[in-house]
Amino acid sequence: MPEISRFHGITIRMYYDDRHQPHFHAYFGDYTALFTIDPPALYVGSMPRRQQHIILGWAEVHQSELMDNWLRARTGSPLQRIEGTL
């Protein structure tokens, strides 16, 4: 479960063996959620409202990098770190 970013106490990971639509996993404390990449949206799970807005804003800014990582994961290539800034 490669970690691709960390910001504001939120950890973003992407898995190589996921078979769903393009998405990433977000973790904050005891909360876990999946977010789609295109368009950025909460897909499964729950996240406090403030962190959800931060994650969605970050995903909009880094949407192309997230999709590049998704394609890398599909081929088993190493994932790239993504800056945690908006």
WOFEN-V846397 format. One line per field, one symbol per residue. burial: I if it has 16 or more other C-alpha atoms within 10 Angstrom, else O. A space follows every 50 residues. Layout:
burial->???
//
This chain:
burial->OOIIIIOOOIIIIIIIOOOOOIIIIIIIOOOIIIIIIOOIIIOOOIIOOO IIOOIIOIIIOIIOIIIOIIOOIOOOOOIOIIOIOO
//
